[in-house]
Amino acid sequence: MLKRILLTVGIVVLTGCGDNIRLGPMEHETKTLDLDKSEMTRAELKMGAGEMRVAGGAVKLMEGNFDYNDPGSKPQVEYHSTGVRSDIEIQPSGTVQHGESKWDVRFNDSVGMDLVVKMGAGKAHLDLGTLNLRSVAFDLGAGEVDADLRGHPKRSYDVRINGGVGQATIHLPKSVGISATAAGGIGEINVSGLEKRNGRWINPGHENDPVNIRLDVKGGVGEIDLVAE
């Protein structure tokens, strides 16, 4: 009950008072970025409040579907490339967002990816197991995040997740090395499929694997679930 109350308060505060905002019908936009010579890219997604889904499986470098009913939530996509490396930034056009906002963004699995996600409030599902990840950083003010990292990574990478108020669930693969830390201010930390050693959660039997996922999860108020399966 406490978690639900705090989550609701956080979302209201972060989305602002929309009594004087005239919202229109839901608008839909599709935005894509073609593959080029970039071998690695840094993708940064910034959303004030709403629902976000991020996954692999795109034929192009990026394929996004966006729904919103507030002009301030209209997404802007910027892309810069220096040849081998590129940068993608997706953010709303306005400084304040109201109403509903839903993003569904997919990236190409072959390009090396540094993924940064920043959300004020809402719900996020990150289905990242097929991506060629180099690093993941996720910051959520209030809401829920479900991050699925299950897959067959070819390189080690770092994951950092910071949640303010709400719940974080992280699914990890059992086939690679895992080194995880999880800390919550108020709330529970539930771990399944991992073993605690020297203050860290590891995947027993895979301590010396060449590929490792190094995970650091911090929550303010709420629940953290780590599941290796």
C-alpha positions in Angstrom: 0.0 0.0 0.0 2.8 2.4 0.9 4.5 1.7 -2.5 1.2 2.4 -4.4 0.6 5.7 -2.5 4.2 6.9 -3.1 4.1 5.9 -6.7 0.8 7.8 -7.3 2.2 10.9 -5.6 5.4 10.7 -7.6 3.6 10.5 -10.9 1.3 13.4 -10.1 4.1 15.6 -9.1 6.3 14.8 -12.0 3.6 15.1 -14.7 2.4 18.4 -13.2 -1.0 19.8 -12.9 -2.8 19.4 -16.2 -6.1 21.2 -15.3 -5.4 24.1 -17.6 -3.9 22.1 -20.4 -6.0 21.3 -23.4 -5.2 17.8 -24.6 -6.1 16.6 -28.1 -6.7 13.2 -29.6 -3.9 10.7 -29.6 -1.4 11.3 -32.3 0.8 8.6 -33.8 4.3 9.0 -35.4 6.8 6.6 -36.8 10.4 7.5 -36.9 13.3 5.5 -38.3 17.1 5.7 -38.7 18.9 3.8 -41.5 21.9 1.7 -40.9 25.2 3.3 -41.9 28.9 2.5 -41.3 28.6 3.0 -37.6 29.9 0.0 -35.6 28.7 1.4 -32.3 26.1 3.9 -31.1 25.1 5.7 -28.0 21.3 5.9 -27.7 19.8 8.3 -25.1 16.1 8.2 -24.5 14.5 10.9 -22.2 10.8 10.8 -21.3 9.1 13.0 -18.7 6.3 10.6 -17.9 4.5 7.7 -19.7 5.1 4.2 -20.9 8.2 3.1 -22.7 9.2 -0.2 -24.4 12.8 -0.7 -25.7 13.8 -3.8 -27.6 16.0 -5.2 -30.3 15.0 -6.8 -33.6 15.0 -3.7 -35.8 16.0 -4.1 -39.4 17.2 -0.5 -39.5 19.4 1.2 -36.9 16.3 2.4 -35.1 12.6 2.0 -35.5 10.2 3.9 -33.3 6.5 4.2 -32.8 5.3 7.1 -30.7 1.8 8.0 -29.4 0.9 11.2 -27.5 -2.0 13.6 -27.0 0.0 16.7 -25.8 2.1 18.8 -28.3 4.8 19.0 -25.7 5.2 15.3 -25.8 5.9 15.2 -29.6 9.2 13.2 -29.9 12.3 14.6 -31.4 14.9 12.3 -32.8 18.5 13.6 -33.4 21.2 11.6 -35.0 24.9 12.4 -35.4 27.6 10.1 -36.8 31.4 10.5 -37.0 31.8 7.4 -39.2 32.5 4.5 -36.9 30.5 5.9 -33.9 27.1 7.6 -33.8 24.8 9.2 -31.3 21.0 9.0 -31.1 18.9 11.2 -28.8 15.2 10.9 -28.4 13.3 13.4 -26.2 10.0 15.3 -26.1 9.8 18.6 -28.0 8.5 20.5 -24.9 10.0 21.0 -21.5 6.8 19.9 -19.7 4.6 17.0 -20.8 1.0 16.3 -19.9 -1.5 13.6 -20.9 -0.6 10.2 -22.3 2.7 9.3 -23.9 3.8 5.9 -25.2 7.1 5.0 -26.9 7.9 1.7 -28.6 11.6 1.8 -29.8 13.6 -0.9 -31.4 17.3 -1.0 -32.2 19.4 -3.1 -34.6 21.0 -6.2 -32.9 24.3 -6.0 -34.8 25.5 -2.5 -33.8 27.3 -2.1 -30.5 25.0 -0.2 -28.1 25.5 2.1 -25.1 21.9 2.6 -23.9 20.9 5.4 -21.6 17.2 5.8 -20.5 16.0 8.6 -18.3 12.3 8.7 -17.2 10.6 11.0 -14.7 7.7 8.7 -14.0 5.8 5.8 -15.6 6.4 2.3 -16.6 9.3 0.9 -18.7 9.9 -2.6 -20.2 13.4 -3.1 -21.5 13.7 -6.3 -23.6 17.4 -6.1 -24.3 18.6 -9.7 -24.5 19.2 -9.7 -28.3 21.1 -6.4 -28.4 24.8 -6.1 -28.8 25.2 -4.2 -25.5 28.2 -2.4 -24.3 26.5 -0.7 -21.3 23.1 0.2 -19.9 22.1 3.1 -17.6 18.6 3.6 -16.5 17.2 6.3 -14.2 13.5 6.3 -13.1 12.0 8.9 -10.7 8.8 7.0 -9.9 7.2 4.0 -11.4 8.1 0.5 -12.5 10.9 -0.9 -14.7 11.1 -4.5 -16.0 14.5 -5.2 -17.6 15.0 -8.5 -19.4 18.7 -9.2 -20.2 18.2 -12.9 -21.0 20.1 -13.8 -24.1 23.6 -14.9 -25.3 25.9 -11.8 -25.0 29.2 -12.0 -26.8 30.9 -9.4 -24.6 30.9 -8.3 -20.9 28.9 -5.2 -20.1 27.8 -3.0 -17.2 24.2 -2.3 -16.1 23.3 0.6 -13.8 19.7 1.0 -12.7 18.5 3.8 -10.3 14.9 3.7 -9.2 13.3 6.4 -7.0 9.8 5.3 -6.0 8.4 2.0 -7.3 9.6 -1.4 -8.4 12.5 -2.8 -10.4 12.5 -6.3 -11.8 15.7 -7.5 -13.6 15.8 -10.8 -15.5 19.3 -12.2 -16.0 20.7 -15.1 -18.1 22.0 -18.2 -16.3 24.5 -18.9 -19.1 27.1 -16.2 -18.3 28.9 -14.7 -15.3 26.9 -12.4 -13.1 28.2 -9.9 -10.5 25.3 -7.9 -9.0 24.8 -5.5 -6.2 21.4 -4.3 -5.1 20.5 -1.7 -2.4 17.1 -0.2 -1.5 16.4 2.6 1.0 12.9 1.3 2.0 11.5 -1.9 0.7 12.5 -5.5 -0.1 15.2 -7.0 -2.2 14.3 -10.4 -3.6 16.9 -12.5 -5.4 16.3 -15.8 -7.2 18.9 -18.1 -8.9 22.0 -16.2 -7.6 24.3 -16.8 -4.6 25.6 -14.1 -2.3 29.3 -13.9 -1.8 31.3 -11.1 -0.3 28.5 -8.7 -0.5 27.7 -9.4 -4.2 25.3 -11.7 -6.0 27.0 -14.1 -8.4 25.9 -16.9 -10.8 27.5 -20.0 -9.2 29.5 -22.1 -11.6 30.1 -19.2 -13.9 32.6 -17.1 -11.9 35.4 -17.5 -14.4 33.3 -17.2 -17.6 34.8 -14.8 -20.2 31.5 -13.0 -20.5 30.1 -11.2 -17.4 27.2 -8.9 -16.7 28.1 -6.4 -14.0 24.9 -5.1 -12.4 24.3 -2.3 -9.9 20.7 -1.6 -8.8 19.6 1.1 -6.4 16.1 1.8 -5.3 14.8 4.5 -3.0 11.3 3.3 -1.9 9.9 0.1 -3.3 10.9 -3.4 -4.3 13.9 -4.8 -6.2 13.7 -8.3 -7.8 16.7 -10.0 -9.4 15.9 -13.2 -11.2 18.5 -15.4 -13.0 16.8 -18.0 -15.2 
